[in-house]
Amino acid sequence: MLFKQINLFLFLCTIIFYLMIPLYSFSGGDGSSLNPYMISNCTHLQNISNDLNGNYQLNNSIDCNIPPFNLGTGFDSIGNISARFNGTFDGDSFTIDGLFIDKPTINYIGLFGYTDSQSEIKNIGIINSIIEGRQSVGSFVGRNEGTMLNIFAINLSITGDVGTVGGLIGNNFGNISNCFVENLTADTNNNGNGGGIAATNGFSGSINSCYVISSNISAGSGNTIGGLTGQNSGLINITYVKHSYVDGDTRIGGLVGWNYYAQIFNSYSSNTTVIGITNVGGLVGLSYTASWTGDNSYIINSYSSNSVSGTTNVGGLVGMSESDNTYYSYINNSFSLSNVSGTTNVGGFLGNNNGNAALINNSFWFNTSGNPSLGIATDSNVVSQNVTPSTNLSYFFIQTNYPINIWDLSIWNFNDNFQPTLDIENLNFGSSSSSISSLFPLQSIFSLIVILIILGFFFK
């Protein structure tokens, strides 16, 4: 009889333990879409790893600059390549402060390590944080395949010991919109791929309505570095980089290092220093496509106004544009105000136009003292390119002049005394419309009732 009672007691303790988990793992909620788990501290945040398919919401701003999360290797990234986060995370317009991760031998590092295609992260900022990983490193996500909306990061130091470092995302193969990064220091440790938003924007990725300001993206002797993203194989639209510093070896751009059979629309880079050796551009270092890629490359309705310096294939807008005879590398309706210096193939607009399908239409450059005397330094295309110089700086500010007279007035702001701007600085990071659960949600109350009934039965 006693043995049966002991077994029953152990069985009831097990049930009680599992019923009590929601009370201690989070501050409320049951993880459903209508009643998400509520997160009130950094321990709750770490507990997301226990249910990678759940729904989560911040209850308040989170301070992670506390033990044990600011000691040793710090916070453990949520999800990895074999166990990906596929839930939702709503910051409800709060912030995470002092995120610390020190894992230089681990790939896929950030608040989330790896997010799958059904994941959603929104309405959240990360501030005052230090993050180091091996490869695919970002403040929010190491590799993203889901949706990210209304996110920002301020005052960050991010390092990837073998490269692939982004201010928000290491590798982006999902959709990110309404985002910004300010005061970022990103270091690829002399390796490839670094960017203010993402190191790489993959073939299925998109970056829309995002900007980077006052940041330093450095690769040393590494390659493929951009103020917004190092390599773009997807879509970039309505973005800009300002007051920043970008440097590396080859494929270095004020916005994108390597536009790789991809699309850039309605974007600019200004007041940024861009330094490299080969294929260096004020907006894009190298814009490339070929028959085996299966797609064209585009730079449309965009401009640069930077200080650009390099050695070979250096251009005010693009360092080198390259294609074969199957697919086209287009640069349309764009201009450069950049100051350019270099040694070989140095152009006020484009350094080297290589290939019969590299086409430029309705584009302009500022032909001023100290800049190269040629808009395109070297052009192997048999088709004449439509690139026009202007010695009048104010020409580029007046909306009735080419090429900006055909730009979208709903996207661009024009002032006859200033360069065109994009009206995305006042991004909407509005509070979530979902209700906030109480400290003791229905699931937890139900759990307590069950526990009391069981205990009453046992001790009756």
Stockholm file with secondary structure:
# STOCKHOLM 1.0

chainA/1-460         MLFKQINLFLFLCTIIFYLMIPLYSFSGGDGSSLNPYMISNCTHLQNISNDLNGNYQLNNSIDCNIPPFNLGTGFDSIGNISARFNGTFDGDSFTIDGLFIDKPTINYIGLFGYTDSQSEIKNIGIINSIIEGRQSVGSFVGRNEGTMLNIFAINLSITGDVGTVGGLIGNNFGNISNCFVENLTADTNNNGNGGGIAATNGFSGSINSCYVISSNISAGSGNTIGGLTGQNSGLINITYVKHSYVDGDTRIGGLVGWNYYAQIFNSYSSNTTVIGITNVGGLVGLSYTASWTGDNSYIINSYSSNSVSGTTNVGGLVGMSESDNTYYSYINNSFSLSNVSGTTNVGGFLGNNNGNAALINNSFWFNTSGNPSLGIATDSNVVSQNVTPSTNLSYFFIQTNYPINIWDLSIWNFNDNFQPTLDIENLNFGSSSSSISSLFPLQSIFSLIVILIILGFFFK
#=GR chainA/1-460 SS CHHHHHHHHHHHHHHHHHHHHHHHHSSSCCSSSSSCEEECSHHHHHGGGGCTTCEEEESSCEECCSTTTTSTTBSCCBCCSSSCBCSEEEEEEEEEECCEEECTTCSSBSSEEEECTTCEEEEEEEEEEEEEESSSBCSSEEEECSEEEEEEEEEEEEEETTSCEESSEEEECSEEEEEEEEEEEEECTTCSCEESSEEEECTTCEEEEEEEESCEEECTTCCCEESSEEEESSEEEEEEEESCEEECSEEEESSEEEEESCEEEEEEEEEEEEECSEEEESSEEEEECCGGGCSCEEEESCEEEEEEECSEEEESSEEEEECCSSSCEEEESCEECCEEECSEEEESSEEEEESTTEEEESEEEECCTTSCSCSEEEECCSSCCCEEEESCGGGGGCTTSTTGGGSCTTTEEEETTEEEEESCSSCCCCCCSSCCCCSSCHHHHHHHHHHHHHHHHHTC
#=GC SS_cons         CHHHHHHHHHHHHHHHHHHHHHHHHSSSCCSSSSSCEEECSHHHHHGGGGCTTCEEEESSCEECCSTTTTSTTBSCCBCCSSSCBCSEEEEEEEEEECCEEECTTCSSBSSEEEECTTCEEEEEEEEEEEEEESSSBCSSEEEECSEEEEEEEEEEEEEETTSCEESSEEEECSEEEEEEEEEEEEECTTCSCEESSEEEECTTCEEEEEEEESCEEECTTCCCEESSEEEESSEEEEEEEESCEEECSEEEESSEEEEESCEEEEEEEEEEEEECSEEEESSEEEEECCGGGCSCEEEESCEEEEEEECSEEEESSEEEEECCSSSCEEEESCEECCEEECSEEEESSEEEEESTTEEEESEEEECCTTSCSCSEEEECCSSCCCEEEESCGGGGGCTTSTTGGGSCTTTEEEETTEEEEESCSSCCCCCCSSCCCCSSCHHHHHHHHHHHHHHHHHTC
//
